[in-house]
Amino acid sequence: MNPDIIFIIICCVSVMIMIIYYSRRESKVLSVIFGAFTGVIALFILNRFNAEIPLNIFNISGSAVLGVPYVAGLVLLKYI
């Protein structure tokens, strides 16, 4: 299989998992907004303090969908 296709499949699966997670929450819209907001803010704070994590569309969308755990994973992968 082509690595690009595998990557797209993994991204789609993670988005579907987050949709299932947010659909089971009691306050759905508030949970989505809070998760996306905290993830994007964490990414911008790390970028502001020179954590050498680029602000590209992939990182911004990943932090908006997956939240702070995505940003923590980026930091771990950067410094491993």
SVG drawing of the C-alpha trace seen along z (x, -y; Angstrom):
<svg xmlns="http://www.w3.org/2000/svg" viewBox="-26 -34 41 36">
<polyline fill="none" stroke="black" stroke-width="0.4" points="0.0,0.0 1.0,-3.5 2.1,-5.4 -0.1,-8.4 -3.2,-6.1 -2.2,-4.6 -1.7,-8.1 -5.1,-9.3 -6.8,-6.1 -5.2,-6.7 -6.3,-10.4 -9.9,-9.4 -10.0,-6.7 -8.8,-9.2 -11.4,-11.7 -14.1,-9.1 -13.0,-8.1 -13.2,-11.7 -16.7,-12.1 -17.9,-9.0 -16.3,-10.3 -17.9,-13.7 -21.3,-12.3 -21.4,-10.3 -20.7,-13.4 -23.5,-15.1 -22.7,-18.6 -21.5,-17.8 -21.0,-21.3 -19.2,-22.6 -16.9,-19.6 -15.9,-20.0 -15.3,-23.8 -13.3,-23.3 -11.2,-20.5 -10.4,-22.3 -9.7,-25.6 -7.4,-24.1 -5.5,-22.1 -5.0,-25.1 -4.0,-27.4 -1.5,-24.9 0.1,-24.7 0.3,-28.5 1.8,-28.8 4.5,-26.2 5.2,-28.0 5.4,-31.3 8.0,-29.9 10.2,-28.5 9.4,-24.8 10.4,-24.4 7.0,-23.0 5.9,-24.5 2.5,-26.1 1.3,-24.4 -2.2,-23.3 -1.5,-19.7 -0.5,-20.6 -3.3,-23.1 -6.0,-20.8 -4.5,-17.9 -4.6,-20.0 -8.1,-21.2 -9.4,-17.6 -7.5,-15.7 -6.7,-18.6 -3.9,-18.8 -2.9,-15.1 -2.0,-15.7 0.2,-18.6 1.8,-16.6 2.5,-13.8 4.2,-16.4 6.4,-17.5 7.4,-14.0 8.2,-13.1 10.2,-16.3 12.5,-15.6 12.9,-11.8"/>
</svg>
